[in-house]
Amino acid sequence: MIPMKNKDKGKVGDIALIAVLAVLIIALLYVVHGLIRENVSGASSAEVQVQNNAVNSASGGSQAFNTIDSGNTDTGSVEIALTPHEVKDGKMIVDIATNTHSVTMSQFDLTKITTLEYDGKIIHPSSVPQMEGHHIGGTIVFDVDSQPSTFTIRITGIPSVQERVFNWQ
């Protein structure tokens, strides 16, 4: 083993100090980001809106909509993402993905707490995924009579955002 000179020991100490400071700065940024995100999405009512989000897909020109998400995965919270698809055979299909680390999702019945609002109508889904576990994916199906160009989906009662309002225009 080659002995270190005092000058080299100082360099190693400086590098270790810089590494510790870098880790602390990254941790601080992570905490600040979480607090900001909680303040934005942790209110009792949240409204998320995307303008001009109907796009033609490259495969066949079918209408697709942007994904909108609400909430986060902090303790006591649930993140929900919705992606609507075009109406086919009188059914609007909406992909849903939920993510949580602390909320028991089986207590929520999406058929009762979810509505689609379009053309002056408010309807509940005809089909929803089973809410089991902490990471849930599936489809919500609404029976509709036309392809809405603008619509709103509301989900109520899932923490920590008590009313989530997803708008597509």
Secondary structure, DSSP 8 states (H G I E B T S, - for coil): -----HHHHHHHHHHHHHHHHHHHHHHHHHHHHHHHHHHHH-SSEEEEEESS--EE-TTTT-EE---EEE---STT--EEEEEEEEEETTEEEEEEEEE-SS--GGG--HHHHEEEEETTEEE--SB-----SSEEEEEEEEE-SS--SSEEEEEES-TT-SEEEEEE-
